[in-house]
Amino acid sequence: DVKVTQSSRYLVKRTGEKVFLECVQDMDHENMFWYRQDPGLGLRLIYFSYDVKMKEKGDIPEGYSVSREKKERFSLILESASTNQTSMYLCASSISSGLGETQYFGPGTRLLVL
Amino acid sequence: AQSVSQHNHHVILSEAASLELGCNYSYGGTVNLFWYVQYPGQHLQLLLKYFSGDPLVKGIKGFEAEFIKSKFSFNLRKPSVQWSDTAEYFCAVNSLGLDTGRRALTFGSGTRLQVQP
């Protein structure tokens, strides 16, 4: 089974702090994604990566950056956390087949910014 | 840009009732379509998907969905729901060719299903 793990289930940070969310997948998938999930808004794509050191902006990249130094690991960085970044963050991965690949999701990190 | 609409935000049903959740998308080209489910406290997981071929797709736990290209729809159905189907359901679309190289999904806002025993 594909396993996507996220470093923390819950995080509490203060406004202005730099926050790192880590995601690791164990299936050698090329593609990795970061979404945020908010009630009534569904999942919105922040960033994705289709190869090591490659990244592309999603629909809501402002206030975030990402890093992919190794194939299995994709980090989301909040450079200076703000209260409007309080959310559930979901990481996903998929294999690259060009046919609309199934994405496999991690358990999520619930971030509260005070 | 692609958009996905789920018009039912919260649905309450009794056990054994039939279920249909609506999903409409905006892109008229080639699409791949997905339904994901999130049970309380659990990961988001795939329920079913459509890539090509038979527009009636069967998934896990007795769910099915029908792709109707002319209506830009991919509605989810189940003839008889169970209490264990209580969850949030998300429709998602991958629009091939719309954004070159983009392999991410566009999700709807979700439908919260509550099944009463």
Interface residues (C-beta under 8 A of the other chain):
Chain A: N31 F33 Y35 G40 L41 G42 L43 R44 L45 F48 Y50 E56 G58 D59 L90 A92 S94 S96 L99 G100 E101 T102 Q103 F105 G106 P107 G108
Chain B: A1 V4 Q6 H9 V31 N32 F34 Y36 Q42 H43 L44 Q45 L46 K49 F51 F90 A92 N94 L96 G101 R102 R103 A104 L105 T106 F107 G108 S109 G110
